[in-house]
Amino acid sequence: EVQLVESGGDLVQPGGSLRLACAASGFAFSNSAMRWHRQAPGKGLEWVSYISTDGSRTTYGDSVKGRFTISRDNTKNTLYLQMNSLKPEDTAVYYCYYQDYRGQGTQVTVSS
């Protein structure tokens, strides 16, 4: 059974940083490309970032480019999202995705 468990969300002030993690199990993580998406209150799902199986290729949505960094540790079956220079508009529930599977999400709130 595919399981994805996100963690690391919190309340942070504008300009602050957070590191999200996604613990994966039930599939061949090291052979699987992964993604982060987010959903802000009252809005649709937004793609945030993608990472290839070995981490050599990463892509980002325009709204987070230059501020967020996706990475992975295939020895720990864990996906990460380092978020810097956070803005109020980054407030959302963040989900990691494997194909169409996702976890329960982790809440990020950026507010002073």
QUIWO-V579295 format. One record per residue. N is the residue number from 1. RES is the residue in three letters. PHI is phi in whole degrees, 0 to 359 (* if undefined). PSI is psi in whole degrees, -180 to 180 (NA if undefined). BURIAL is 1 if it has 24 or more other C-alpha atoms within 12 Angstrom, else 0. Layout:
# QUIWO-V579295
n = [N;N]
res = [RES;RES]
phi = [PHI;PHI]
psi = [PSI;PSI]
burial = [BURIAL;BURIAL]
This chain:
# QUIWO-V579295
n = [1;2;3;4;5;6;7;8;9;10;11;12;13;14;15;16;17;18;19;20;21;22;23;24;25;26;27;28;29;30;31;32;33;34;35;36;37;38;39;40;41;42;43;44;45;46;47;48;49;50;51;52;53;54;55;56;57;58;59;60;61;62;63;64;65;66;67;68;69;70;71;72;73;74;75;76;77;78;79;80;81;82;83;84;85;86;87;88;89;90;91;92;93;94;95;96;97;98;99;100;101;102;103;104;105;106;107;108;109;110;111;112]
res = [GLU;VAL;GLN;LEU;VAL;GLU;SER;GLY;GLY;ASP;LEU;VAL;GLN;PRO;GLY;GLY;SER;LEU;ARG;LEU;ALA;CYS;ALA;ALA;SER;GLY;PHE;ALA;PHE;SER;ASN;SER;ALA;MET;ARG;TRP;HIS;ARG;GLN;ALA;PRO;GLY;LYS;GLY;LEU;GLU;TRP;VAL;SER;TYR;ILE;SER;THR;ASP;GLY;SER;ARG;THR;THR;TYR;GLY;ASP;SER;VAL;LYS;GLY;ARG;PHE;THR;ILE;SER;ARG;ASP;ASN;THR;LYS;ASN;THR;LEU;TYR;LEU;GLN;MET;ASN;SER;LEU;LYS;PRO;GLU;ASP;THR;ALA;VAL;TYR;TYR;CYS;TYR;TYR;GLN;ASP;TYR;ARG;GLY;GLN;GLY;THR;GLN;VAL;THR;VAL;SER;SER]
phi = [*;290;227;229;234;274;205;104;293;193;269;221;282;306;91;278;229;215;236;268;229;224;272;248;204;89;205;280;303;293;256;236;292;227;220;245;231;215;223;276;305;74;238;280;287;242;289;251;199;227;220;285;300;257;82;283;236;227;222;222;290;301;289;241;302;88;243;253;226;266;206;209;235;289;283;248;52;228;253;232;220;272;241;243;49;294;239;304;287;276;300;182;270;256;237;265;234;237;52;261;271;212;271;278;89;225;276;245;236;248;200;266]
psi = [129;129;134;123;109;152;168;-8;152;177;127;151;155;138;-9;-177;153;154;117;151;153;111;124;145;163;4;172;85;-44;-16;13;126;150;160;158;138;167;158;116;158;127;8;169;176;133;129;136;-51;158;147;138;176;-39;5;4;-21;128;147;157;150;153;-33;-18;-6;132;-11;-33;148;123;144;173;154;101;-17;-21;3;46;137;145;158;109;123;117;165;49;146;157;-33;-5;-6;123;170;128;132;140;146;138;114;-121;7;146;165;-164;-13;162;135;128;124;123;111;148;NA]
burial = [0;0;1;1;1;1;1;1;1;1;1;1;0;0;0;1;1;1;1;1;1;1;1;1;1;0;0;0;1;1;0;1;1;1;1;1;1;1;1;1;0;0;0;0;0;1;1;1;1;1;1;1;1;0;1;0;0;1;1;1;0;0;0;1;0;0;1;1;1;1;1;1;0;1;0;0;1;1;1;1;1;1;1;1;1;1;1;0;0;1;1;1;1;1;1;1;1;1;0;0;0;1;1;0;1;1;1;1;1;1;0;0]
